[in-house]
Amino acid sequence: MSELTKRTIFGALFVIVVVGSVLLNPPVFGSIFLIFCVLAVRELMVMYNADKPNTIAAMIGGGWLFASFFLMFSDYLGTAAGVLTFVLYIMYILCLMVAQMWMKKAEPLRNWGLILLSQLWVALPFALMCFIYYLDSVHRIFDKHLLLCLFITVWVNDTGAYVVGSLTAKLPRGNHKMTHISPKKSWEGLVGGILFSLAAGVIYYYVGWMHSLPVSLVGTAAIAVSATLGDLMESFVKRSVGIKDSGVFLPGHGGVLDRFDSLLLATPVFIIVYLLLYVGKYAFAA
């Protein structure tokens, strides 16, 4: 099996799993993305050669954070149960950091940094996906299609950046590289990704996934830019430890972090932009 065939098959399976988990029901979504979250945290800890106790502790923390957000915004046990779970999670992380003083081969600053990075940079964006998933029931604004808009826009942005970047690279003067961190990324590719994302934003509006065209356009543009930066951030992390892929989760595609790197920044930016736009919309309407 050629590398291209392998990437295509497993890439399609990944898309089916992600989209299917969102469309089926909350337990399926929660279970699958809980696994993604825990595996992504593990990959980060392993990349930096964290010891086994800290790796396991960080994985537990990541899963705990995701579960607390899932419960907080769902109706299964009520908001109070989710808030309590989140408070206990904060206490767990604090205890985990204090416990570093009793580790035999303690590197407190390094361990604290890895633990916090694994929770804030990796686990939190996964947890925030629960907020997007339940945003309709919380604020009566969207349904679960909003989360699909986030995922699809990231994929469309990647496609647009690749297509436009490849075409402009064939021009006499080539294209303009964005940064040494990822030599294949260009400013022309960024513009192409934004244009493709804007086109997707128009489609979201006309199929009824978004209720405002300006909000859809601003939101998809914000996703395109933040997704590109998120991809660069993970590339920067991998270059700092001298590896190509974060793991071997998906043949031909690397690890879980490699598949979700763009979403680590795009998810919180997506939430901030949309909430600000809608709060502003209703504020001006009042």
Secondary structure, DSSP 8 states (H G I E B T S, - for coil): --HHHHHHHHHHHHHHHHHHHHHH-HHHHHHHHHHHHHHHHHHHHHHTT--HHHHHHHHHHHHHHHHHHHHHHSSSS-HHHHHHHHHHHHHHHHHHHHGGGG-TT--HHHHHHHHHHIIIIIIHHHHHHHHHHTHHHHHSS--THHHHHHHHHHHHHHHHHHHHHHHHTTSTT---B--TTSTT-BHHHHHHHHHHHHHHHHHHHHTTS-S-HHHHHHHHHHHHHHHHHHHHHHHHHHHHHT-S-S--SBTTTB-HHHHHHHHHHHHHHHHHHHHHHHHHHHHHH-
